[in-house]
Amino acid sequence: MGFLNWYDWITPTNPYASIFFGVIFTLIIASMIWFDTKEIRTSVIALSTGIGVTLIGVFILNLIGYY
């Protein structure tokens, strides 16, 4: 447990993979927002919201026994 597999980006097999790929995708989206708007505030809001949603989602999935 705790290792990444090549197919974890499709369906994460553990909470660590979910957090890792959630943060990676959030960083990509936040950087795309920054390149489009050139506003730090908008990018930080998107980044913090994405990381928050990722962490809450992983917590809930772990709580109900998905992993």
Sequence and secondary structure as in RCSB ss.txt:
>XXXX:A:sequence
MGFLNWYDWITPTNPYASIFFGVIFTLIIASMIWFDTKEIRTSVIALSTGIGVTLIGVFILNLIGYY
>XXXX:A:secstr
     TTTTTS SSHHHHHHHHHHHHHHHHHHHHHHH  HHHHHHHHHHHHHHHHHHHHHHHHTT  
